[in-house]
Amino acid sequence: MNSFAAGLSEHPLPTQAVGEVVGQVLDRLGPDAAPPDLALLFLTAPHAGAMEDVAAAVRATLRPATLLGCTAESVVGGAREVEQRPAISLWAGHTGPVTPVQLSVERTPDGDALVGWAEGAGDDSAGLILLADPFTFPADAFLGHLSDDRPGLSVIGGLASGANAPGGNRLVLDDQILSAGAVGAFLGPDARFTTVVSQGCRPVGDPFVITRAEGNIVYELAGRPALERLQDLVRGLTDDERQLLSTGVHLGRVIDESKTEFDRGDFLIRNVLGGDPQNGAIAVGDFVEVGSTAQFQVRDAASADEDLRQLIEGRSAEGALVFTCNGRGTRLFGRPDHDAEVVAEGFPGAAVAGMFCAGELGPVGKRNFLHGFTASVALFGAPE
């Protein structure tokens, strides 16, 4: 008997596909297993129209205490990634009790209001699994609110990627099928749960203190124009590293300034959007603060592979949920299955499932952020 299970089907008929994934999950859990505490369902766009029927079939046969789900461009199941083709991925686990939550944003005379978030929600929670619609739910603002309201609560998940316009995605919360907002589940305090956020970059050059900045504009790094610092860095790189920078420059901002040395996992990675030769400033895809430490970064397939492998090394898990960027997969690695394979190989026998996201949620330095080009992974062990 297993505490976690996952199933994947590429059958083009959703009625057949849901039968296959439920059967795989039930077989792994075992005939005498109690219904799972939590199940997650991921469907690619060709099956989106059947979401209501598929979710109902999962609830009727698997009988999870809480069912979450959404539509995605591509899905993960085991060591497989099925990209842009009909597929259903299902994950279920005995996580310990969970508390479902449905969130939405409503406009009021006083501005936008978050609906569904109760004061003290998840005060004793081990973490929050969250699936959101990118067109109707401001995930970045919500995570910022959460850092004040619930500091220390880890949020992991992603933005639905099954549609290119508002109203096209589908979210599942138990018997509800939604096209807007966000759905999630608070894990109980006894859940054995941890997170890995692999941003796929490696630092180059030296770290610098931001000595002059405003908004998302960095004027000076360690007392010199930021663009000059970048130009000095380029001159000292190898030809291969210069080639990587030519495809995209990134800046990593240290989150935990109490550390004396910085490495992978210590930086929040954001794109460098451009530079101004007139004043020597660079624009970054995030707000920056004077006094914080930053370091330029490069991203490529080799760096992303090394980063993910290094971050999961030495960990253990019986179940894993993978929320990977839709810019990874074949687009980054030149072949499918990379992130799924690394996670499956890193945790032999674990139940692995997930989806490709239009933005990934995960903590860096004990604060939650919305990421891009990231693999955010939730790792589970059986409750004691």
Buried (B, 14 or more C-beta within 10 A) or exposed (E): EBBBBBBBBBBEEBEEBBBBBBEBBBEBBEEEBEEBBBBBBBBBBBBBEBBEBBBBBBBEEBEBBBBBBBBBBBBBBBBBBBBBEBBBBBBBBBBBBBBBBBBBBEEEEEEEEBEBBEEEBBEEBBBBBBBBBBBBBBBBEBBBEBBEBBEEBBBBBBBBBBBEEEEBBBBBBBEEBBBBBBBBBBBBEEBBBBBBBBBBBBBBBEBBBBBBBEEBBBBBBBEBBBBBBBEEBBEEBEEEBBEBBEEBBBBBBBBBBEEEEBEBBBBBBBBBBEBBEEEBBBBBEBEBEEEBBBBBBBBBBBBBBBBBBBBBEEBEBBBBBBBBBBBBBBEBBEEBBBBBBBBBEBBEEBBBBBBBBBBBBBBBBEBBBBBBBBBBBBBBBBBE
